[in-house]
Amino acid sequence: MNQSKNASRRQFLRGAATVSAVAALPIIVPSHVLAQPGKTLPNERINLGVIGIGPRCTYDLTAMLKFDDIRCVAIADVQDRRRQAGKALVDGHYGNTDCKLYRDFRELLERPDIDAVLIATGDRWHAAASILAAQAGKDVYSEKPCGITIQACQDLANTMHRERRVFQAGTQRRSVANFQKAVELAHSGKLGKLHTLHASIYIPVLDNTWLPAEPTPPRDVVDWNLWLGPAAWRPFNQKYVDGRGWRGQWDFDSGARVLDWGAHTVDLCQWANQADDTMPIEYEPTPENILCRYENGVKLVIDFLKDPFGDRSPHYITRLGTCPVRFIGDEGWVETGDEGEIVVSSDALKQELGENYKRVRGLDVSAHARDFFDAMRSRGTTAANADVMRRSHIASHAAALSWVLQRKLKFDPVKEEFIDDPEANLLRSRAARDWTV
């Protein structure tokens, strides 16, 4: 490699937003190289790279591997054991040894043959990795929560527009039949005028403690600096990298855990209220929920479920699986959750359901992933595009900050800032650690 290429590589590895021209086209040409907008090529294939391969990513990737027109070609993870497990999954599926491994995902992003990335790191990395990927010319499917702060969500959405990349947030319930049907009932007027929406979440947590320090492993085993990434430094503990120690931690988690489910359920309520271009203007915490209000008068109730996998909240008629939502109008209501069943308030609404909708568990990502790859081909938009993500995530963050500060907050959905509350506005962002050194 000559000196100028070495210099270019060093700039990129420091986070510079550069990507070289494709030197040699693959035999099967990606759609965004040759196809015109809205057109597809009969022999095109999308090359996929993976950034962060833990349990959630394995679930996503297993669904994506089933598509004949998608080829996973590379995996990046800071943990060697996860890299190896990911390679075994991919190579086992294809019956070869072609999947390349990287400790540092920036090396994966340097590859001009990779068209898209699946990002499924911990929350702290989602926005930063997505932004670097977009700047490197990749389309992005990012697991949620897509940004750990309001500013991170803003920066992510702005970057996707500026770089003209296709983006899909991993809020896959927008692509699952029972949730789509519930929203359809809300939009159709069959519930009457909507007045209340219920979104379920875990009980929020605010934890700033550190786990005991343990010896830091060799970098090739676990790259602790890269695992931390933009998050504040703390000493290594194996529980963090195992995924058992960082949830609920303010430095690592999103919005005091409000976004664990809220990224899904608040998003569905936004959709039902036809509010994808706005968000609630008031947020008020109570011991049982966070009460929010839209400018059109519709109430959003973010319910705390004491036992998310078994609680019968008074706001939900029956247990329909994880992430239940309920939409209430002045003529009826509909409720659904991850088990795929829909419950409605009247026989007339039961008739509206019909027998044609496919009952699919809300955890399934197949349709959502297909929507992303199809949008890559058409250069169109996705079900959970950057703007949809931006507003539903910011609404969830605003709700979380009202709970953290334990006071009612008023929010300007156009300026995306709190009204007359400097402290809340300071919490829209966090300082990022320099992880590139």
C-alpha positions in Angstrom: 0.0 0.0 0.0 1.5 3.4 -1.0 2.1 6.3 1.3 -1.0 8.3 0.2 -3.3 5.3 0.8 -1.8 4.9 4.2 -2.5 8.5 5.0 -6.1 8.1 3.8 -6.6 5.0 5.9 -5.3 6.8 9.0 -7.7 9.7 8.5 -10.6 7.3 8.1 -9.6 5.4 11.3 -9.7 8.6 13.2 -13.3 9.0 12.2 -13.0 11.0 9.0 -15.9 10.9 6.7 -14.2 9.7 3.5 -14.8 6.7 1.2 -12.8 5.9 -1.8 -14.3 5.2 -5.3 -15.0 1.6 -6.2 -11.8 0.3 -7.8 -13.3 -2.9 -9.2 -17.0 -3.8 -9.4 -18.0 -7.2 -8.0 -19.4 -9.7 -10.5 -22.9 -9.1 -9.1 -23.4 -5.3 -9.1 -25.2 -3.6 -6.2 -28.4 -1.7 -7.1 -27.1 1.7 -5.9 -24.1 1.5 -8.2 -25.8 1.1 -11.6 -29.6 1.0 -11.2 -31.6 4.2 -11.8 -34.0 5.4 -9.0 -37.0 3.0 -8.8 -35.3 0.5 -11.1 -33.7 -2.8 -10.2 -31.2 -5.1 -11.9 -32.1 -8.8 -12.4 -28.8 -10.1 -11.0 -28.1 -7.6 -8.3 -27.0 -8.7 -4.8 -26.7 -6.6 -1.7 -23.5 -7.2 0.3 -24.1 -6.8 4.1 -21.7 -6.1 6.9 -22.5 -6.6 10.6 -21.4 -4.3 13.4 -21.8 -5.9 16.8 -23.0 -9.4 16.9 -24.7 -10.4 20.2 -28.0 -12.2 20.8 -30.2 -9.5 19.3 -28.0 -9.2 16.2 -28.0 -13.0 15.8 -31.8 -12.9 15.7 -31.9 -10.2 13.1 -29.1 -11.7 11.0 -30.7 -15.2 11.0 -33.8 -13.6 9.3 -31.7 -11.7 6.8 -29.6 -14.7 5.8 -32.8 -16.3 4.4 -33.0 -13.7 1.6 -31.3 -15.0 -1.6 -30.4 -11.6 -2.8 -28.5 -10.6 0.4 -25.0 -11.8 1.2 -23.4 -11.3 4.6 -19.7 -10.8 3.9 -18.2 -9.4 7.0 -18.6 -9.1 10.8 -17.1 -6.6 13.2 -17.2 -7.0 17.0 -14.9 -6.0 19.8 -15.1 -9.5 21.4 -13.3 -12.4 19.8 -15.7 -15.0 21.0 -18.6 -13.2 19.4 -16.7 -12.6 16.2 -16.1 -16.4 16.0 -19.7 -17.3 16.8 -20.9 -14.9 14.1 -18.6 -16.4 11.5 -19.7 -19.9 12.4 -23.3 -18.8 11.9 -22.7 -17.1 8.5 -20.2 -19.6 7.1 -22.4 -22.5 8.2 -25.4 -21.0 6.4 -23.4 -20.5 3.1 -21.3 -23.6 3.4 -18.0 -21.8 3.0 -15.4 -19.9 5.0 -15.7 -16.5 3.3 -17.0 -14.3 6.1 -14.3 -11.9 7.1 -13.8 -10.8 10.7 -12.8 -7.4 12.1 -12.2 -6.2 15.6 -12.5 -2.5 14.6 -15.7 -1.8 12.6 -14.0 1.1 10.8 -12.0 -1.4 8.8 -15.2 -3.1 7.7 -16.5 0.3 6.6 -13.5 0.9 4.4 -14.6 -2.0 2.1 -16.2 -0.5 -1.1 -18.0 -3.8 -1.8 -20.2 -3.6 1.3 -23.5 -1.9 0.5 -25.3 -1.9 3.9 -24.6 -2.6 7.5 -26.7 -4.1 10.3 -25.7 -2.3 13.5 -26.6 -4.1 16.7 -24.1 -2.9 19.3 -25.1 -1.6 22.7 -27.1 1.6 22.8 -24.0 3.8 23.3 -22.7 3.0 19.8 -25.9 3.0 17.6 -25.8 6.6 16.5 -22.1 7.1 16.2 -21.6 3.8 14.2 -24.6 4.7 12.0 -23.2 8.1 11.3 -19.8 6.7 10.4 -21.4 4.1 8.2 -23.5 6.7 6.3 -20.4 8.8 5.8 -18.7 5.8 4.3 -21.5 5.4 1.8 -23.4 2.5 3.5 -27.1 2.2 4.0 -28.0 1.4 7.6 -30.3 -0.9 9.5 -29.8 0.1 13.2 -31.2 -1.7 16.2 -33.0 0.5 18.6 -32.7 2.7 20.6 -30.9 4.4 17.6 -29.6 7.3 19.7 -28.7 7.6 23.4 -29.7 11.2 23.6 -32.0 13.7 21.8 -29.0 15.3 20.1 -27.7 11.8 18.9 -31.1 11.2 17.3 -31.0 14.6 15.6 -27.4 14.1 14.4 -28.3 10.6 13.0 -31.3 11.8 11.1 -29.5 14.8 9.7 -26.6 12.7 8.5 -28.9 10.2 6.7 -30.5 13.1 4.8 -27.1 14.8 4.1 -25.5 11.6 2.9 -28.7 10.4 1.1 -28.6 7.0 2.7 -31.4 4.6 3.3 -32.1 4.1 7.0 -34.3 1.6 8.9 -34.7 1.8 12.7 -35.1 -1.7 14.2 -38.6 -0.8 15.4 -39.9 -3.8 13.4 -43.5 -3.7 14.8 -44.3 -1.2 12.0 -44.0 -4.1 9.7 -45.9 -6.7 11.7 -49.5 -7.5 10.7 -51.3 -7.2 14.1 -49.8 -3.8 14.9 -50.5 -2.6 11.4 -54.1 -3.7 11.7 -54.5 -1.9 15.1 -53.2 1.3 13.6 -55.4 0.9 10.5 -58.4 0.8 12.8 -57.3 4.0 14.5 -56.8 5.7 11.2 -60.0 4.5 9.7 -62.2 6.3 12.2 -63.8 3.0 13.3 -62.7 3.8 16.9 -64.3 7.3 16.6 -62.2 10.3 17.5 -59.0 9.2 19.2 -58.4 10.6 22.6 -56.0 8.3 24.6 -53.1 6.1 23.6 -51.3 3.7 25.9 -47.7 2.7 25.5 -46.1 0.1 27.9 -42.5 0.3 29.1 -40.4 -1.1 31.9 -40.2 0.9 35.2 -37.5 3.5 34.5 -34.2 3.1 36.2 -31.4 5.6 37.0 -28.2 3.9 38.0 -24.7 5.5 38.1 -22.9 2.8 40.0 -19.8 1.0 38.7 -19.2 -2.7 38.8 -15.9 -3.7 40.5 -12.8 -3.4 38.4 -11.4 -6.5 36.9 -8.2 -7.1 34.8 -8.6 -5.8 31.3 -8.3 -8.6 28.7 -5.9 -8.4 25.8 -7.2 -6.2 23.0 -7.7 -9.0 20.6 -9.9 -10.8 23.2 -11.9 -7.7 24.2 -11.1 -4.3 23.0 -12.4 -2.4 26.1 -11.7 1.1 24.7 -13.7 0.3 21.6 -16.4 -1.4 23.6 -16.8 1.8 25.6 -16.7 4.0 22.5 -18.2 7.4 23.1 -19.4 6.5 26.6 -17.6 7.7 29.7 -14.6 5.7 30.8 -14.9 3.2 33.6 -12.9 0.1 34.5 -13.5 -3.2 32.8 -15.9 -5.8 34.2 -16.8 -9.0 32.3 -20.5 -8.4 33.1 -20.5 -5.3 30.9 -19.4 -7.1 27.8 -21.6 -10.1 28.5 -24.6 -7.7 28.3 -25.6 -8.2 32.0 -24.1 -5.1 33.5 -24.8 -2.1 31.4 -28.6 -2.0 31.1 -30.0 0.7 33.3 -26.7 2.5 33.5 -27.1 6.1 32.5 -23.7 6.1 30.7 -24.7 3.1 28.5 -28.5 2.9 28.3 -31.1 5.1 26.6 -33.3 7.3 28.6 -33.3 5.5 31.9 -34.5 2.4 30.1 -37.6 4.2 28.9 -36.6 3.5 25.3 -36.1 -0.2 25.8 -39.8 -0.7 25.0 -40.7 3.0 24.4 -38.8 3.0 21.1 -41.4 0.5 20.0 -44.6 1.4 21.8 -44.3 5.2 21.8 -43.5 4.8 18.1 -46.7 2.8 17.5 -48.7 5.5 19.3 -47.1 8.2 17.2 -48.2 6.3 14.1 -51.7 5.7 15.4 -52.1 9.4 16.1 -50.8 10.3 12.6 -48.1 12.2 14.4 -44.9 11.1 12.6 -44.2 14.7 11.9 -44.5 15.9 15.4 -44.5 14.7 19.1 -46.2 15.5 22.4 -45.8 19.0 23.8 -46.1 18.1 27.5 -44.6 15.4 29.7 -45.5 14.8 33.3 -44.3 11.9 35.5 -46.4 10.1 38.1 -45.6 7.1 40.2 -47.4 4.8 37.7 -46.7 6.4 34.3 -45.7 9.4 32.3 -48.6 11.5 31.0 -48.0 13.2 27.7 -50.2 15.5 25.6 -50.2 16.3 21.9 -51.1 19.6 20.5 -54.3 18.1 19.0 -55.4 17.2 22.5 -54.7 13.4 22.3 -53.2 12.0 25.5 -50.3 9.5 25.5 -50.0 7.5 28.6 -46.6 5.7 29.0 -47.4 3.0 31.5 -44.8 1.4 33.8 -45.3 -2.4 33.9 -44.0 -3.8 37.2 -43.6 -7.2 35.6 -43.3 -6.7 31.8 -43.6 -10.4 31.1 -46.6 -11.1 33.4 -48.1 -7.9 34.7 -51.8 -7.3 34.2 -51.9 -3.5 34.1 -55.4 -1.9 34.7 -54.8 -0.2 31.3 -54.5 -3.4 29.4 -57.4 -5.8 29.1 -55.4 -9.0 28.6 -51.8 -10.2 28.3 -51.0 -10.1 24.6 -47.3 -10.5 24.9 -44.5 -8.0 25.3 -44.9 -4.3 24.1 -48.7 -4.1 24.3 -50.3 -0.9 23.1 -53.9 0.4 23.3 -55.6 3.0 21.2 -58.9 4.5 22.5 -61.5 6.5 20.7 -64.9 7.8 21.7 -66.5 4.8 20.0 -64.2 2.0 20.9 -60.7 0.7 21.5 -58.2 -1.8 20.1 -55.3 -3.5 21.9 -52.5 -5.7 20.7 -49.1 -7.0 21.6 -46.2 -9.2 20.5 -48.2 -12.5 20.5 -50.0 -11.3 17.5 -53.6 -11.4 18.9 -55.8 -8.3 18.6 -58.5 -7.5 21.2 -61.3 -4.9 20.4 -64.2 -3.4 22.4 -67.1 -4.5 20.3 -68.5 -7.2 17.9 -68.6 -4.6 15.2 -64.9 -4.0 15.5 -64.3 -7.8 15.5 -66.0 -7.9 12.1 -63.6 -5.2 10.9 -60.6 -7.4 11.8 -61.7 -10.1 9.3 -59.8 -13.3 8.9 -57.2 -12.2 6.4 -54.5 -10.6 8.6 -51.5 -12.8 9.3 -50.8 -13.4 12.9 -47.1 -13.0 13.4 -45.2 -12.4 16.6 -44.1 -8.9 16.9 -40.5 -9.9 17.4 -40.2 -11.2 13.9 -37.9 -9.0 11.8 -38.3 -10.6 8.4 -40.8 -8.1 6.8 -39.0 -5.1 8.3 -35.7 -6.3 7.0 -37.2 -6.9 3.6 -38.7 -3.4 3.6 -35.2 -2.1 4.2 -33.5 -4.0 1.4 -36.3 -3.2 -1.0 -35.9 0.5 -0.2 -32.2 0.2 -0.9 -33.1 -1.0 -4.4 -35.6 1.8 -5.1 -33.7 4.4 -3.1 -37.0 5.0 -1.5 -38.0 5.4 2.1 -38.6 2.8 4.8 -41.3 2.1 7.3 -39.1 3.3 10.2 -37.0 5.9 8.4 -34.8 8.5 9.9 -37.6 11.0 10.4 -40.0 8.5 12.0 -37.2 7.4 14.3 -36.2 11.0 15.1 -39.6 12.0 16.4 -40.6 8.9 18.2 -37.2 8.5 19.9 -37.1 12.2 20.9 -40.6 11.9 22.4 -39.4 8.9 24.4 -36.3 10.8 25.5 -38.4 13.8 26.5 -40.6 11.5 28.6 -37.6 10.0 30.2 -36.1 13.3 31.2 -39.4 14.4 32.8 -39.1 11.2 34.9 -35.4 11.9 35.7 -36.1 15.5 36.7 -39.4 14.6 38.3 -41.3 17.5 37.0 -43.6 18.5 34.2 -41.8 19.5 31.0 -43.1 21.5 28.1 -41.6 20.8 24.7 -41.5 22.6 21.3 -41.7 19.9 18.7 -40.5 22.3 15.9 -37.4 23.5 17.7 -37.0 20.2 19.4 -36.2 21.9 22.7 -37.8 22.2 26.2 -39.6 25.5 26.9 -38.2 27.6 29.8 -36.2 24.7 31.3 -32.4 25.2 30.8 -31.5 22.1 32.9 -33.7 19.8 30.7 -32.2 21.4 27.6 -28.7 20.6 28.9 -29.7 17.0 29.2 -30.6 16.7 25.5 -26.9 15.9 24.9 -23.9 14.3 26.6 -20.2 14.8 26.2 -18.6 12.1 24.1 -15.3 10.5 25.1 -12.5 10.5 22.5 -12.3 6.8 21.8 -10.1 7.2 18.6 -6.9 7.6 20.5 
